[in-house]
Amino acid sequence: MTTDNTPKMNWDRLICDKRFGLEQYHDTRHESRSDFLRDYDRLVFSSPFRRLQNKTQVFPLPGSIFVHNRLTHSLEVACVGRSLATGVAHALKRKYASETWVEKLSAIGEIVSAACLAHDLGNPPFGHSGEKAIATFFSEGAGARLRNELTEAQWHDLTRFEGNANAFRLLTHRFNGRRPGGFAMTYSTLASIVKYPYESSLATDKPKFGFFTSEKDDFIRIATELGMLSLSEESGGVRYARHPLVYLVEAADDICYEVMDIEDAHKLRLLTTDEVMEVLLGFFTDERKDHMHNVMKHVDDPNEKIVYLRSSVIGSLVSECAKAFIDNEELILRGTFHGSLLDHIPPLQREGYSKCNALSWAKIYKAGDVVDIDLAGTSIITFLLDKLVDAVRNPQYNYSQLLLSKVPQQYEIDAPTLFGKIQAVIDHVSGMTDVYALDLYRRLNGMSLKINN
C-alpha cells in the first residue's frame, strides 16, 4: 500500500531535453522544432535506422509479397505510440493544469514517438533468433572458453545479450570518430527506450536487462537527472523503476507486433481469412461485431476486410491502454505498478489479445519459413562471431589481419580489454543487415568469390 510518504517521480524532472554528452551546451531554446522532434528527425536520417529495412521482423524479407521488416515495424510503432501518448498527455494536462510546468506534458507524444523509432536499433539481423544466437555463442558455443577471462558482470552481459541494452549502447556510446554522447539524444528519449532498467546480473527470471556494464554509469547519470526511483537490491545490483513513458513505448510495440504479425500471416496464407476475422472480432462486443459485419459487406477484398479489422483492433487497444495508464499513473510514478498496460485493460480486450498471442505461437512462429530463418540466422551469426572473436584475440595472424581489415573503423577492435574487443565484434555483427551478414558468410566460406578468367 502506498502512502503520501512513498517516493514519487515528478513529470517536471522526467521530461528533460538535456542532450546526453552535450550537457555543457544545454540552454532554453525557443524554436519551432523541439529537441524531442530533433531526436525523431535525427533517428530517421541515421544509417542504423535505414539498415532496419533489411532486418527481419518475423517472416523472411519480401519476395512477391511484402511483409514487415524492422523498419516498417518501427515506423508503425512510432505512429501508434504517438496516438497513445497524445491521449495520455491530454488527460495529464487537465490533471496538472495548475502546475507551472504543465506545458512540458505537450512533449510526451514527441518523446514516445522518437523512442518508438529507436526501440529496435540494437537488434541484430535475423529477428529474435539473432539475439539468441549471440547469447548462446558464449553460453553454449565456442565463446564459452572465454569465461575465465572475463568478470562475472561482463559474462552476464554476453550470455544474456539483449537487443534493448544494445540499443541504449548504440545511442550513447562514443564509437571511433564520433562525437561525445553518441547520437546525443535527449535524456527523456533515452530513458524511454529502456524497458528493463537494471543490469544483467539481476536478469534472473528471464534474460532481459537494460544496459551493459560498459554503459552502467551512463544510465545511472540519466536516471539520476530525471529523478527515476532507485530500487534497492539485496545483491547490490543497480535497478531503477521504469521511466513512465516506457510503458507507452512497450504498449505500442506489443500492439503492433501482435496484430501486424497476424495480418502478415494472412497475406502469406499461413492463416485463413476466417481464422483472422474470428480472432480480430474477439476484441469487440456483439453489438459492435454486428456493425463491423455490416461495414465489411461493402468490401469484397479479403485483405481489405482484415485491414479494417486490424485498424479497429489497434484503435481499441490504444484507447484502453491510454486509460490504463491514466488510471494507474500514481502507481507508475511511485514505481509500484506491476505488469504491462495490456495486463490492465478490460477483460474482453485482454482475452482478445491473449487469443491473438496463442494463435501466433501455434501457427506463425513455428511456421517452416520462420524456423528456416532462425536456423540459418543462428548458423551465420555463430560463424561470424567465431571468426571475428578469434581475430581480435589473435590479431597477429595473417588471416586475422585480412578479416579485421573488413571491419569498419568505428568499431574498437583494438580496445585495451578483451571485453572491449568482444563488444566491438558484437557491435559490428549486430549492426549488419540480414543481406550483408549472409553475403559476408558466403564470402568467408569462398561461396561467392568472383574470379575472372
C-alpha positions, -999 to +999 in steps of 0.1 A: +000+000+000+013+034-009+012+064+013+019+101+009+055+094+021+062+069-007+089+083-031+074+095-063+087+106-097+078+140-110+069+150-145+088+182-142+120+163-140+110+133-161+106+155-192+141+168-198+155+180-232+192+180-220+213+161-245+235+132-234+272+141-240+264+177-248+252+188-214+275+218-214+257+232-244+222+229-229+201+260-229+165+270-233+158+275-269+126+290-284+124+274-318+096+258-338+112+224-336+117+210-301+147+190-291+125+159-289+115+164-326+151+168-333+156+133-317+130+119-341+145+135-372+180+125-362+169+089-360+151+089-393+181+102-411+206+079-394+223+049-410+213+024-383+177+033-388+179+029-426+196-005-421+164-017-404+148-021-438+170-052-444+165-068-410+139-095-404+109-088-382+094-123-382+090-135-418+117-138-444+123-105-462+099-099-490+097-115-524+064-111-543+045-104-511+056-075-489+057-083-451+070-062-423+107-057-417+123-039-387+120-005-404+083-007-412+076-021-378+094+007-361+075+034-381+042+018-373+051+016-336+060+053-337+026+061-351+007+040-325+029+053-297+023+089-307-015+083-307-013+066-273+009+093-259-013+121-272-043+108-254-023+104-222-009+139-225-043+155-229-056+138-197-024+147-177-026+183-188-061+185-174-050+169-142-019+192-137-034+223-152-024+245-122+013+234-123+039+258-137+054+230-158+022+217-173+032+226-208+061+202-206+035+174-209+028+185-245+061+169-254+051+134-243+039+124-279+072+136-293+093+117-268+073+085-272+073+085-310+111+091-310+117+063-285+095+040-306+116+047-337+147+038-316+135+008-297+148-019-322+180-002-333+201-026-312+186-058-326+209-080-347+200-095-381+175-124-384+150-113-358+149-125-322+169-156-332+198-132-338+197-121-301+196-158-290+225-167-313+248-141-298+239-152-262+243-189-269+276-184-287+290-175-253+269-198-231+269-229-252+293-224-282+329-216-289+327-184-268+323-204-236+361-209-235+364-172-226+345-175-193+376-173-171+390-143-189+360-120-181+344-106-150+311-120-137+292-089-148+308-090-183+299-127-187+263-120-178+262-092-204+273-117-231+254-148-221+222-128-216+227-105-247+197-082-251+187-060-280+172-034-257+205-029-239+223-029-273+200-001-285+210+020-254+247+014-262+243+022-299+227+056-290+251+066-262+285+050-269+312+072-285+323+050-313+356+058-331+354+091-349+321+101-333+312+130-310+306+126-273+273+111-263+269+090-295+237+102-310+235+129-284+198+122-277+178+139-250+177+123-216+140+116-217+141+098-251+170+076-240+153+067-207+120+059-226+136+030-246+150+012-215+122-014-208+143-032-182+161-006-161+185-029-144+219-046-151+223-081-165+232-097-131+197-091-120+181-107-151+174-139-133+138-147-142+143-140-179+173-128-199+162-092-202+180-062-189+185-025-199+222-017-202+256-033-204+284-030-178+301-005-202+270+018-201+260+014-165+274+047-153+258+065-183+224+051-174+228+060-137+236+096-148+205+098-169+182+082-143+196+105-116+190+136-136+154+126-144+146+116-108+139+080-116+134+059-085+164+037-074+151+004-061+173-014-035+186-048-042+200-074-017+225-084-043+238-048-046+229-046-083+216-015-100+178-014-105+155+015-112+118+020-116+109+024-152+106+059-167+068+062-170+069+067-208+085+032-212+050+018-206+036+037-236+065+026-259+061-010-247+024-010-253+028+004-288+054-022-297+033-051-283+001-039-301+019-036-334+039-068-335+010-089-323-017-075-347+006-069-377+022-104-375-013-118-379-020-096-409+013-107-425+005-143-418-028-138-436-011-123-466+013-153-467-017-177-464-005-191-431-038-181-417-072-182-434-095-152-437-120-169-414-093-176-387-081-140-387-116-125-388-126-146-358-096-137-337-098-100-345-135-097-339-129-112-305-119-078-292-154-064-295-189-067-281-217-084-300-233-051-309-200-038-323-195-070-342-228-066-359-218-031-370-185-043-383-200-072-402-223-046-419-193-025-429-175-055-443-205-064-465-194-034-487-159-048-492-151-078-514-114-080-510-105-103-480-072-083-474-092-051-471-115-067-446-085-077-425-071-042-428-104-027-415-104-052-386-068-046-378-073-008-377-103-013-354-084-035-330-054-011-328-078+018-321-095-001-294-062-012-277-047+023-280-078+037-262-078+011-234-040+013-228-042+051-225-070+047-200-050+021-181-020+045-179-041+074-166-059+051-141-026+038-128-005+069-131+001+072-093+014+036-091+036+042-122+051+073-107+058+055-074+074+025-092+048+001-078+029-007-109+032-043-120+030-058-155+023-040-187-005-017-197-020-046-217-023-066-185-046-039-171-071-034-200-107-047-197-112-085-198-127-085-233-098-068-249-073-087-227-087-120-237-087-110-274-050-101-272-043-134-254-060-154-282-040-135-308-008-144-290-019-181-288-027-182-325+007-166-333+026-192-314+005-221-328+005-210-365+031-183-371+063-185-350+067-222-357+059-219-395+085-235-418+098-203-433+102-187-399+121-217-384+143-217-415+153-181-408+160-190-372+182-219-382+201-200-410+205-169-389+219-188-360+244-206-382+255-173-399+259-153-367+276-181-348+301-184-377+308-147-379+313-144-341+336-173-341+359-159-368+358-123-356+363-130-319+393-152-328+407-125-350+405-098-323+421-121-298+449-131-322+454-100-345+490-111-353+478-139-376+476-132-413+440-144-416+431-122-386+446-091-403+428-098-435+395-103-418+398-073-395+406-050-424+370-056-434+356-042-401+345-005-403+369+018-384+342+030-360+344-003-341+371-006-315+386-039-324+419-028-308+403-019-274+426-023-244+405-050-228+392-084-240+356-074-232+360-042-252+373-062-282+344-086-279+319-057-277+334-043-309+327-076-326+292-076-314+287-040-323+298-049-359+277-081-362+245-067-346+247-037-369+247-059-400+216-063-422+204-098-430+217-094-465+252-082-455+256-109-429+246-136-454+269-121-480+299-119-456+292-155-445+293-167-481+325-148-489+344-160-459+334-196-469+345-190-505+310-194-518+306-161-537+342-154-549+344-136-582+373-148-604+378-135-639+391-160-665 
